[in-house]
Amino acid sequence: MQLNKTENEAALAKKALNVATEAAQAAAIIINDAAPRRNSIEWVEKSAADFVSEVDDASEACIRRVVSDAFPGAMFVGEESS
């Protein structure tokens, strides 16, 4: 059975929402796991008054991986990597 354009768009939107939810949950695990060691997390100054932690980088990389696995070739703009 072939889906029409509206059905294809709805299926893609549902997949995107599921992937976004999966990515957020996976990143949340990284962030929550780091909470007990919050006083020893490494920070790097990207520019004046703009800092990034190893947890920021790890959670963004996780999100990028989940999205890229589901949507190969998709463009990704992240706060820490841009």
PDB file of N, CA, C and O in Angstrom:
ATOM      1  N   MET A   1       0.837  -1.175   0.000  1.00  0.00           N
ATOM      2  CA  MET A   1       0.000   0.000   0.000  1.00  0.00           C
ATOM      3  C   MET A   1       0.887   1.246   0.000  1.00  0.00           C
ATOM      4  O   MET A   1       1.801   1.368   0.815  1.00  0.00           O
ATOM      5  N   GLN A   2       0.613   2.146  -0.903  1.00  0.00           N
ATOM      6  CA  GLN A   2       1.399   3.375  -1.022  1.00  0.00           C
ATOM      7  C   GLN A   2       0.712   4.493  -0.242  1.00  0.00           C
ATOM      8  O   GLN A   2      -0.503   4.673  -0.329  1.00  0.00           O
ATOM      9  N   LEU A   3       1.510   5.239   0.520  1.00  0.00           N
ATOM     10  CA  LEU A   3       0.974   6.346   1.295  1.00  0.00           C
ATOM     11  C   LEU A   3       0.931   7.601   0.446  1.00  0.00           C
ATOM     12  O   LEU A   3       1.793   7.812  -0.407  1.00  0.00           O
ATOM     13  N   ASN A   4      -0.074   8.435   0.680  1.00  0.00           N
ATOM     14  CA  ASN A   4      -0.110   9.713  -0.026  1.00  0.00           C
ATOM     15  C   ASN A   4       0.820  10.699   0.668  1.00  0.00           C
ATOM     16  O   ASN A   4       1.393  10.391   1.713  1.00  0.00           O
ATOM     17  N   LYS A   5       0.968  11.886   0.084  1.00  0.00           N
ATOM     18  CA  LYS A   5       1.918  12.873   0.606  1.00  0.00           C
ATOM     19  C   LYS A   5       1.613  13.228   2.060  1.00  0.00           C
ATOM     20  O   LYS A   5       2.537  13.302   2.869  1.00  0.00           O
ATOM     21  N   THR A   6       0.378  13.445   2.409  1.00  0.00           N
ATOM     22  CA  THR A   6       0.000  13.812   3.776  1.00  0.00           C
ATOM     23  C   THR A   6       0.322  12.684   4.746  1.00  0.00           C
ATOM     24  O   THR A   6       0.806  12.930   5.851  1.00  0.00           O
ATOM     25  N   GLU A   7       0.055  11.452   4.339  1.00  0.00           N
ATOM     26  CA  GLU A   7       0.373  10.304   5.194  1.00  0.00           C
ATOM     27  C   GLU A   7       1.883  10.152   5.363  1.00  0.00           C
ATOM     28  O   GLU A   7       2.353   9.828   6.454  1.00  0.00           O
ATOM     29  N   ASN A   8       2.646  10.383   4.293  1.00  0.00           N
ATOM     30  CA  ASN A   8       4.110  10.333   4.380  1.00  0.00           C
ATOM     31  C   ASN A   8       4.634  11.403   5.323  1.00  0.00           C
ATOM     32  O   ASN A   8       5.516  11.135   6.139  1.00  0.00           O
ATOM     33  N   GLU A   9       4.096  12.616   5.218  1.00  0.00           N
ATOM     34  CA  GLU A   9       4.518  13.704   6.100  1.00  0.00           C
ATOM     35  C   GLU A   9       4.176  13.396   7.543  1.00  0.00           C
ATOM     36  O   GLU A   9       4.970  13.680   8.440  1.00  0.00           O
ATOM     37  N   ALA A  10       3.009  12.821   7.783  1.00  0.00           N
ATOM     38  CA  ALA A  10       2.612  12.463   9.143  1.00  0.00           C
ATOM     39  C   ALA A  10       3.513  11.373   9.705  1.00  0.00           C
ATOM     40  O   ALA A  10       3.892  11.419  10.875  1.00  0.00           O
ATOM     41  N   ALA A  11       3.856  10.395   8.878  1.00  0.00           N
ATOM     42  CA  ALA A  11       4.745   9.313   9.321  1.00  0.00           C
ATOM     43  C   ALA A  11       6.140   9.859   9.630  1.00  0.00           C
ATOM     44  O   ALA A  11       6.763   9.458  10.614  1.00  0.00           O
ATOM     45  N   LEU A  12       6.625  10.768   8.793  1.00  0.00           N
ATOM     46  CA  LEU A  12       7.936  11.368   9.024  1.00  0.00           C
ATOM     47  C   LEU A  12       7.928  12.214  10.295  1.00  0.00           C
ATOM     48  O   LEU A  12       8.885  12.184  11.068  1.00  0.00           O
ATOM     49  N   ALA A  13       6.860  12.962  10.509  1.00  0.00           N
ATOM     50  CA  ALA A  13       6.750  13.783  11.719  1.00  0.00           C
ATOM     51  C   ALA A  13       6.713  12.903  12.961  1.00  0.00           C
ATOM     52  O   ALA A  13       7.329  13.233  13.974  1.00  0.00           O
ATOM     53  N   LYS A  14       6.000  11.793  12.891  1.00  0.00           N
ATOM     54  CA  LYS A  14       5.937  10.871  14.032  1.00  0.00           C
ATOM     55  C   LYS A  14       7.316  10.269  14.305  1.00  0.00           C
ATOM     56  O   LYS A  14       7.731  10.151  15.458  1.00  0.00           O
ATOM     57  N   LYS A  15       8.024   9.888  13.237  1.00  0.00           N
ATOM     58  CA  LYS A  15       9.371   9.341  13.411  1.00  0.00           C
ATOM     59  C   LYS A  15      10.287  10.398  14.024  1.00  0.00           C
ATOM     60  O   LYS A  15      11.055  10.101  14.939  1.00  0.00           O
ATOM     61  N   ALA A  16      10.207  11.631  13.520  1.00  0.00           N
ATOM     62  CA  ALA A  16      11.055  12.707  14.040  1.00  0.00           C
ATOM     63  C   ALA A  16      10.792  12.953  15.516  1.00  0.00           C
ATOM     64  O   ALA A  16      11.728  13.155  16.290  1.00  0.00           O
ATOM     65  N   LEU A  17       9.532  12.936  15.910  1.00  0.00           N
ATOM     66  CA  LEU A  17       9.194  13.126  17.323  1.00  0.00           C
ATOM     67  C   LEU A  17       9.741  11.986  18.168  1.00  0.00           C
ATOM     68  O   LEU A  17      10.282  12.219  19.249  1.00  0.00           O
ATOM     69  N   ASN A  18       9.606  10.768  17.690  1.00  0.00           N
ATOM     70  CA  ASN A  18      10.130   9.616  18.431  1.00  0.00           C
ATOM     71  C   ASN A  18      11.650   9.680  18.557  1.00  0.00           C
ATOM     72  O   ASN A  18      12.198   9.370  19.615  1.00  0.00           O
ATOM     73  N   VAL A  19      12.330  10.078  17.489  1.00  0.00           N
ATOM     74  CA  VAL A  19      13.785  10.184  17.521  1.00  0.00           C
ATOM     75  C   VAL A  19      14.208  11.305  18.467  1.00  0.00           C
ATOM     76  O   VAL A  19      15.156  11.145  19.236  1.00  0.00           O
ATOM     77  N   ALA A  20      13.514  12.430  18.412  1.00  0.00           N
ATOM     78  CA  ALA A  20      13.840  13.548  19.308  1.00  0.00           C
ATOM     79  C   ALA A  20      13.659  13.137  20.765  1.00  0.00           C
ATOM     80  O   ALA A  20      14.470  13.491  21.620  1.00  0.00           O
ATOM     81  N   THR A  21      12.608  12.399  21.043  1.00  0.00           N
ATOM     82  CA  THR A  21      12.359  11.917  22.409  1.00  0.00           C
ATOM     83  C   THR A  21      13.462  10.955  22.845  1.00  0.00           C
ATOM     84  O   THR A  21      13.967  11.047  23.964  1.00  0.00           O
ATOM     85  N   GLU A  22      13.829  10.040  21.961  1.00  0.00           N
ATOM     86  CA  GLU A  22      14.902   9.086  22.273  1.00  0.00           C
ATOM     87  C   GLU A  22      16.223   9.813  22.520  1.00  0.00           C
ATOM     88  O   GLU A  22      16.953   9.478  23.452  1.00  0.00           O
ATOM     89  N   ALA A  23      16.527  10.800  21.690  1.00  0.00           N
ATOM     90  CA  ALA A  23      17.775  11.557  21.840  1.00  0.00           C
ATOM     91  C   ALA A  23      17.787  12.324  23.156  1.00  0.00           C
ATOM     92  O   ALA A  23      18.800  12.347  23.855  1.00  0.00           O
ATOM     93  N   ALA A  24      16.671  12.948  23.493  1.00  0.00           N
ATOM     94  CA  ALA A  24      16.592  13.712  24.743  1.00  0.00           C
ATOM     95  C   ALA A  24      16.736  12.792  25.949  1.00  0.00           C
ATOM     96  O   ALA A  24      17.412  13.140  26.918  1.00  0.00           O
ATOM     97  N   GLN A  25      16.112  11.636  25.899  1.00  0.00           N
ATOM     98  CA  GLN A  25      16.211  10.698  27.019  1.00  0.00           C
ATOM     99  C   GLN A  25      17.634  10.166  27.164  1.00  0.00           C
ATOM    100  O   GLN A  25      18.131  10.023  28.281  1.00  0.00           O
ATOM    101  N   ALA A  26      18.284   9.876  26.057  1.00  0.00           N
ATOM    102  CA  ALA A  26      19.662   9.385  26.118  1.00  0.00           C
ATOM    103  C   ALA A  26      20.602  10.458  26.666  1.00  0.00           C
ATOM    104  O   ALA A  26      21.484  10.162  27.473  1.00  0.00           O
ATOM    105  N   ALA A  27      20.414  11.701  26.230  1.00  0.00           N
ATOM    106  CA  ALA A  27      21.242  12.801  26.735  1.00  0.00           C
ATOM    107  C   ALA A  27      20.966  13.053  28.213  1.00  0.00           C
ATOM    108  O   ALA A  27      21.881  13.380  28.970  1.00  0.00           O
ATOM    109  N   ALA A  28      19.724  12.904  28.621  1.00  0.00           N
ATOM    110  CA  ALA A  28      19.370  13.098  30.029  1.00  0.00           C
ATOM    111  C   ALA A  28      20.090  12.098  30.926  1.00  0.00           C
ATOM    112  O   ALA A  28      20.475  12.433  32.046  1.00  0.00           O
ATOM    113  N   ILE A  29      20.272  10.886  30.444  1.00  0.00           N
ATOM    114  CA  ILE A  29      21.008   9.877  31.216  1.00  0.00           C
ATOM    115  C   ILE A  29      22.448  10.340  31.437  1.00  0.00           C
ATOM    116  O   ILE A  29      22.982  10.216  32.539  1.00  0.00           O
ATOM    117  N   ILE A  30      23.072  10.873  30.388  1.00  0.00           N
ATOM    118  CA  ILE A  30      24.450  11.368  30.509  1.00  0.00           C
ATOM    119  C   ILE A  30      24.511  12.501  31.534  1.00  0.00           C
ATOM    120  O   ILE A  30      25.392  12.526  32.393  1.00  0.00           O
ATOM    121  N   ILE A  31      23.585  13.417  31.436  1.00  0.00           N
ATOM    122  CA  ILE A  31      23.565  14.566  32.351  1.00  0.00           C
ATOM    123  C   ILE A  31      23.296  14.122  33.785  1.00  0.00           C
ATOM    124  O   ILE A  31      23.974  14.567  34.711  1.00  0.00           O
ATOM    125  N   ASN A  32      22.318  13.256  33.970  1.00  0.00           N
ATOM    126  CA  ASN A  32      21.994  12.772  35.325  1.00  0.00           C
ATOM    127  C   ASN A  32      23.137  11.964  35.924  1.00  0.00           C
ATOM    128  O   ASN A  32      23.407  12.058  37.121  1.00  0.00           O
ATOM    129  N   ASP A  33      23.803  11.177  35.101  1.00  0.00           N
ATOM    130  CA  ASP A  33      24.942  10.395  35.592  1.00  0.00           C
ATOM    131  C   ASP A  33      26.088  11.295  36.047  1.00  0.00           C
ATOM    132  O   ASP A  33      26.859  10.920  36.929  1.00  0.00           O
ATOM    133  N   ALA A  34      26.201  12.481  35.446  1.00  0.00           N
ATOM    134  CA  ALA A  34      27.276  13.412  35.800  1.00  0.00           C
ATOM    135  C   ALA A  34      26.954  14.228  37.054  1.00  0.00           C
ATOM    136  O   ALA A  34      27.858  14.792  37.672  1.00  0.00           O
ATOM    137  N   ALA A  35      25.697  14.294  37.427  1.00  0.00           N
ATOM    138  CA  ALA A  35      25.288  15.146  38.558  1.00  0.00           C
ATOM    139  C   ALA A  35      26.061  14.864  39.849  1.00  0.00           C
ATOM    140  O   ALA A  35      26.467  15.818  40.514  1.00  0.00           O
ATOM    141  N   PRO A  36      26.283  13.619  40.234  1.00  0.00           N
ATOM    142  CA  PRO A  36      27.003  13.376  41.490  1.00  0.00           C
ATOM    143  C   PRO A  36      28.444  13.908  41.489  1.00  0.00           C
ATOM    144  O   PRO A  36      29.021  14.141  42.551  1.00  0.00           O
ATOM    145  N   ARG A  37      29.009  14.094  40.325  1.00  0.00           N
ATOM    146  CA  ARG A  37      30.388  14.585  40.256  1.00  0.00           C
ATOM    147  C   ARG A  37      30.438  16.019  39.714  1.00  0.00           C
ATOM    148  O   ARG A  37      31.435  16.433  39.122  1.00  0.00           O
ATOM    149  N   ARG A  38      29.365  16.760  39.923  1.00  0.00           N
ATOM    150  CA  ARG A  38      29.267  18.120  39.368  1.00  0.00           C
ATOM    151  C   ARG A  38      30.394  19.042  39.807  1.00  0.00           C
ATOM    152  O   ARG A  38      30.733  19.978  39.083  1.00  0.00           O
ATOM    153  N   ASN A  39      30.984  18.800  40.975  1.00  0.00           N
ATOM    154  CA  ASN A  39      32.075  19.659  41.445  1.00  0.00           C
ATOM    155  C   ASN A  39      33.416  19.346  40.783  1.00  0.00           C
ATOM    156  O   ASN A  39      34.377  20.101  40.929  1.00  0.00           O
ATOM    157  N   SER A  40      33.475  18.234  40.056  1.00  0.00           N
ATOM    158  CA  SER A  40      34.744  17.882  39.401  1.00  0.00           C
ATOM    159  C   SER A  40      34.621  17.838  37.875  1.00  0.00           C
ATOM    160  O   SER A  40      35.525  17.347  37.199  1.00  0.00           O
ATOM    161  N   ILE A  41      33.534  18.335  37.340  1.00  0.00           N
ATOM    162  CA  ILE A  41      33.351  18.351  35.883  1.00  0.00           C
ATOM    163  C   ILE A  41      34.304  19.372  35.265  1.00  0.00           C
ATOM    164  O   ILE A  41      34.460  20.482  35.773  1.00  0.00           O
ATOM    165  N   GLU A  42      34.931  18.980  34.170  1.00  0.00           N
ATOM    166  CA  GLU A  42      35.866  19.869  33.480  1.00  0.00           C
ATOM    167  C   GLU A  42      35.108  20.864  32.607  1.00  0.00           C
ATOM    168  O   GLU A  42      34.183  20.502  31.880  1.00  0.00           O
ATOM    169  N   TRP A  43      35.524  22.127  32.699  1.00  0.00           N
ATOM    170  CA  TRP A  43      34.939  23.208  31.916  1.00  0.00           C
ATOM    171  C   TRP A  43      36.014  23.832  31.050  1.00  0.00           C
ATOM    172  O   TRP A  43      37.177  23.908  31.448  1.00  0.00           O
ATOM    173  N   VAL A  44      35.626  24.280  29.866  1.00  0.00           N
ATOM    174  CA  VAL A  44      36.528  24.962  28.946  1.00  0.00           C
ATOM    175  C   VAL A  44      35.856  26.273  28.549  1.00  0.00           C
ATOM    176  O   VAL A  44      34.656  26.314  28.276  1.00  0.00           O
ATOM    177  N   GLU A  45      36.648  27.339  28.522  1.00  0.00           N
ATOM    178  CA  GLU A  45      36.113  28.626  28.091  1.00  0.00           C
ATOM    179  C   GLU A  45      36.202  28.692  26.564  1.00  0.00           C
ATOM    180  O   GLU A  45      37.295  28.721  25.999  1.00  0.00           O
ATOM    181  N   LYS A  46      35.042  28.716  25.906  1.00  0.00           N
ATOM    182  CA  LYS A  46      35.001  28.813  24.449  1.00  0.00           C
ATOM    183  C   LYS A  46      35.320  30.231  23.997  1.00  0.00           C
ATOM    184  O   LYS A  46      36.029  30.444  23.014  1.00  0.00           O
ATOM    185  N   SER A  47      34.787  31.184  24.730  1.00  0.00           N
ATOM    186  CA  SER A  47      35.052  32.605  24.487  1.00  0.00           C
ATOM    187  C   SER A  47      34.680  33.339  25.766  1.00  0.00           C
ATOM    188  O   SER A  47      34.239  32.719  26.734  1.00  0.00           O
ATOM    189  N   ALA A  48      34.853  34.633  25.777  1.00  0.00           N
ATOM    190  CA  ALA A  48      34.569  35.409  26.988  1.00  0.00           C
ATOM    191  C   ALA A  48      33.149  35.126  27.478  1.00  0.00           C
ATOM    192  O   ALA A  48      32.173  35.332  26.756  1.00  0.00           O
ATOM    193  N   ALA A  49      33.060  34.656  28.706  1.00  0.00           N
ATOM    194  CA  ALA A  49      31.777  34.358  29.367  1.00  0.00           C
ATOM    195  C   ALA A  49      30.967  33.269  28.660  1.00  0.00           C
ATOM    196  O   ALA A  49      29.746  33.214  28.815  1.00  0.00           O
ATOM    197  N   ASP A  50      31.621  32.411  27.895  1.00  0.00           N
ATOM    198  CA  ASP A  50      30.947  31.294  27.224  1.00  0.00           C
ATOM    199  C   ASP A  50      31.726  30.024  27.528  1.00  0.00           C
ATOM    200  O   ASP A  50      32.810  29.797  26.990  1.00  0.00           O
ATOM    201  N   PHE A  51      31.158  29.209  28.393  1.00  0.00           N
ATOM    202  CA  PHE A  51      31.837  28.004  28.860  1.00  0.00           C
ATOM    203  C   PHE A  51      31.098  26.761  28.378  1.00  0.00           C
ATOM    204  O   PHE A  51      29.889  26.786  28.151  1.00  0.00           O
ATOM    205  N   VAL A  52      31.850  25.676  28.228  1.00  0.00           N
ATOM    206  CA  VAL A  52      31.284  24.390  27.854  1.00  0.00           C
ATOM    207  C   VAL A  52      31.919  23.321  28.741  1.00  0.00           C
ATOM    208  O   VAL A  52      33.116  23.367  29.024  1.00  0.00           O
ATOM    209  N   SER A  53      31.118  22.377  29.166  1.00  0.00           N
ATOM    210  CA  SER A  53      31.642  21.293  30.001  1.00  0.00           C
ATOM    211  C   SER A  53      31.742  20.008  29.195  1.00  0.00           C
ATOM    212  O   SER A  53      31.178  19.885  28.107  1.00  0.00           O
ATOM    213  N   GLU A  54      32.470  19.063  29.751  1.00  0.00           N
ATOM    214  CA  GLU A  54      32.568  17.749  29.122  1.00  0.00           C
ATOM    215  C   GLU A  54      31.195  17.096  29.025  1.00  0.00           C
ATOM    216  O   GLU A  54      30.942  16.310  28.111  1.00  0.00           O
ATOM    217  N   VAL A  55      30.317  17.416  29.955  1.00  0.00           N
ATOM    218  CA  VAL A  55      28.953  16.864  29.936  1.00  0.00           C
ATOM    219  C   VAL A  55      28.155  17.480  28.786  1.00  0.00           C
ATOM    220  O   VAL A  55      27.394  16.783  28.114  1.00  0.00           O
ATOM    221  N   ASP A  56      28.327  18.782  28.558  1.00  0.00           N
ATOM    222  CA  ASP A  56      27.682  19.439  27.415  1.00  0.00           C
ATOM    223  C   ASP A  56      28.091  18.744  26.112  1.00  0.00           C
ATOM    224  O   ASP A  56      27.250  18.390  25.286  1.00  0.00           O
ATOM    225  N   ASP A  57      29.405  18.560  25.953  1.00  0.00           N
ATOM    226  CA  ASP A  57      29.918  17.926  24.736  1.00  0.00           C
ATOM    227  C   ASP A  57      29.406  16.498  24.586  1.00  0.00           C
ATOM    228  O   ASP A  57      29.015  16.093  23.491  1.00  0.00           O
ATOM    229  N   ALA A  58      29.406  15.740  25.667  1.00  0.00           N
ATOM    230  CA  ALA A  58      28.970  14.341  25.606  1.00  0.00           C
ATOM    231  C   ALA A  58      27.475  14.231  25.295  1.00  0.00           C
ATOM    232  O   ALA A  58      27.063  13.384  24.503  1.00  0.00           O
ATOM    233  N   SER A  59      26.675  15.083  25.915  1.00  0.00           N
ATOM    234  CA  SER A  59      25.232  15.004  25.663  1.00  0.00           C
ATOM    235  C   SER A  59      24.905  15.444  24.237  1.00  0.00           C
ATOM    236  O   SER A  59      24.037  14.857  23.591  1.00  0.00           O
ATOM    237  N   GLU A  60      25.595  16.473  23.744  1.00  0.00           N
ATOM    238  CA  GLU A  60      25.357  16.889  22.359  1.00  0.00           C
ATOM    239  C   GLU A  60      25.789  15.802  21.384  1.00  0.00           C
ATOM    240  O   GLU A  60      25.089  15.541  20.405  1.00  0.00           O
ATOM    241  N   ALA A  61      26.926  15.166  21.634  1.00  0.00           N
ATOM    242  CA  ALA A  61      27.393  14.078  20.767  1.00  0.00           C
ATOM    243  C   ALA A  61      26.397  12.925  20.761  1.00  0.00           C
ATOM    244  O   ALA A  61      26.168  12.302  19.725  1.00  0.00           O
ATOM    245  N   CYS A  62      25.813  12.646  21.902  1.00  0.00           N
ATOM    246  CA  CYS A  62      24.807  11.589  22.008  1.00  0.00           C
ATOM    247  C   CYS A  62      23.578  11.934  21.160  1.00  0.00           C
ATOM    248  O   CYS A  62      23.072  11.095  20.414  1.00  0.00           O
ATOM    249  N   ILE A  63      23.112  13.164  21.282  1.00  0.00           N
ATOM    250  CA  ILE A  63      21.951  13.603  20.501  1.00  0.00           C
ATOM    251  C   ILE A  63      22.269  13.506  19.012  1.00  0.00           C
ATOM    252  O   ILE A  63      21.459  13.009  18.229  1.00  0.00           O
ATOM    253  N   ARG A  64      23.447  13.981  18.628  1.00  0.00           N
ATOM    254  CA  ARG A  64      23.857  13.930  17.221  1.00  0.00           C
ATOM    255  C   ARG A  64      23.868  12.484  16.712  1.00  0.00           C
ATOM    256  O   ARG A  64      23.413  12.210  15.602  1.00  0.00           O
ATOM    257  N   ARG A  65      24.384  11.571  17.520  1.00  0.00           N
ATOM    258  CA  ARG A  65      24.467  10.154  17.124  1.00  0.00           C
ATOM    259  C   ARG A  65      23.071   9.555  16.931  1.00  0.00           C
ATOM    260  O   ARG A  65      22.828   8.867  15.940  1.00  0.00           O
ATOM    261  N   VAL A  66      22.164   9.806  17.857  1.00  0.00           N
ATOM    262  CA  VAL A  66      20.806   9.252  17.757  1.00  0.00           C
ATOM    263  C   VAL A  66      20.104   9.801  16.510  1.00  0.00           C
ATOM    264  O   VAL A  66      19.480   9.051  15.760  1.00  0.00           O
ATOM    265  N   VAL A  67      20.213  11.104  16.300  1.00  0.00           N
ATOM    266  CA  VAL A  67      19.569  11.719  15.133  1.00  0.00           C
ATOM    267  C   VAL A  67      20.197  11.212  13.836  1.00  0.00           C
ATOM    268  O   VAL A  67      19.481  10.885  12.889  1.00  0.00           O
ATOM    269  N   SER A  68      21.517  11.146  13.786  1.00  0.00           N
ATOM    270  CA  SER A  68      22.207  10.688  12.570  1.00  0.00           C
ATOM    271  C   SER A  68      21.905   9.230  12.253  1.00  0.00           C
ATOM    272  O   SER A  68      21.798   8.858  11.085  1.00  0.00           O
ATOM    273  N   ASP A  69      21.770   8.413  13.277  1.00  0.00           N
ATOM    274  CA  ASP A  69      21.429   7.004  13.045  1.00  0.00           C
ATOM    275  C   ASP A  69      20.043   6.878  12.411  1.00  0.00           C
ATOM    276  O   ASP A  69      19.829   6.039  11.537  1.00  0.00           O
ATOM    277  N   ALA A  70      19.113   7.710  12.854  1.00  0.00           N
ATOM    278  CA  ALA A  70      17.743   7.639  12.347  1.00  0.00           C
ATOM    279  C   ALA A  70      17.572   8.366  11.015  1.00  0.00           C
ATOM    280  O   ALA A  70      16.763   7.965  10.178  1.00  0.00           O
ATOM    281  N   PHE A  71      18.341   9.437  10.829  1.00  0.00           N
ATOM    282  CA  PHE A  71      18.239  10.258   9.626  1.00  0.00           C
ATOM    283  C   PHE A  71      19.640  10.488   9.038  1.00  0.00           C
ATOM    284  O   PHE A  71      20.192  11.582   9.159  1.00  0.00           O
ATOM    285  N   PRO A  72      20.210   9.462   8.404  1.00  0.00           N
ATOM    286  CA  PRO A  72      21.555   9.608   7.841  1.00  0.00           C
ATOM    287  C   PRO A  72      21.618  10.794   6.871  1.00  0.00           C
ATOM    288  O   PRO A  72      20.727  10.993   6.045  1.00  0.00           O
ATOM    289  N   GLY A  73      22.679  11.561   6.996  1.00  0.00           N
ATOM    290  CA  GLY A  73      22.849  12.700   6.114  1.00  0.00           C
ATOM    291  C   GLY A  73      22.123  13.958   6.559  1.00  0.00           C
ATOM    292  O   GLY A  73      22.230  14.996   5.906  1.00  0.00           O
ATOM    293  N   ALA A  74      21.390  13.882   7.654  1.00  0.00           N
ATOM    294  CA  ALA A  74      20.660  15.053   8.148  1.00  0.00           C
ATOM    295  C   ALA A  74      21.637  16.113   8.639  1.00  0.00           C
ATOM    296  O   ALA A  74      22.694  15.799   9.185  1.00  0.00           O
ATOM    297  N   MET A  75      21.271  17.358   8.437  1.00  0.00           N
ATOM    298  CA  MET A  75      22.077  18.469   8.951  1.00  0.00           C
ATOM    299  C   MET A  75      21.847  18.574  10.459  1.00  0.00           C
ATOM    300  O   MET A  75      20.748  18.310  10.947  1.00  0.00           O
ATOM    301  N   PHE A  76      22.886  18.961  11.186  1.00  0.00           N
ATOM    302  CA  PHE A  76      22.774  19.079  12.631  1.00  0.00           C
ATOM    303  C   PHE A  76      23.530  20.322  13.068  1.00  0.00           C
ATOM    304  O   PHE A  76      24.710  20.482  12.758  1.00  0.00           O
ATOM    305  N   VAL A  77      22.851  21.191  13.782  1.00  0.00           N
ATOM    306  CA  VAL A  77      23.484  22.376  14.346  1.00  0.00           C
ATOM    307  C   VAL A  77      23.302  22.288  15.851  1.00  0.00           C
ATOM    308  O   VAL A  77      22.181  22.271  16.359  1.00  0.00           O
ATOM    309  N   GLY A  78      24.418  22.232  16.550  1.00  0.00           N
ATOM    310  CA  GLY A  78      24.360  22.140  18.001  1.00  0.00           C
ATOM    311  C   GLY A  78      24.993  23.356  18.642  1.00  0.00           C
ATOM    312  O   GLY A  78      25.833  24.023  18.039  1.00  0.00           O
ATOM    313  N   GLU A  79      24.591  23.637  19.850  1.00  0.00           N
ATOM    314  CA  GLU A  79      25.106  24.810  20.549  1.00  0.00           C
ATOM    315  C   GLU A  79      26.602  24.714  20.780  1.00  0.00           C
ATOM    316  O   GLU A  79      27.318  25.698  20.597  1.00  0.00           O
ATOM    317  N   GLU A  80      27.083  23.557  21.177  1.00  0.00           N
ATOM    318  CA  GLU A  80      28.495  23.415  21.539  1.00  0.00           C
ATOM    319  C   GLU A  80      29.396  23.204  20.343  1.00  0.00           C
ATOM    320  O   GLU A  80      30.567  23.583  20.381  1.00  0.00           O
ATOM    321  N   SER A  81      28.886  22.615  19.292  1.00  0.00           N
ATOM    322  CA  SER A  81      29.731  22.293  18.135  1.00  0.00           C
ATOM    323  C   SER A  81      29.672  23.358  17.047  1.00  0.00           C
ATOM    324  O   SER A  81      30.396  23.274  16.055  1.00  0.00           O
ATOM    325  N   SER A  82      28.827  24.343  17.225  1.00  0.00           N
ATOM    326  CA  SER A  82      28.733  25.362  16.164  1.00  0.00           C
ATOM    327  C   SER A  82      29.549  26.581  16.487  1.00  0.00           C
ATOM    328  O   SER A  82      29.580  27.529  15.703  1.00  0.00           O
TER     329      SER A  82
END
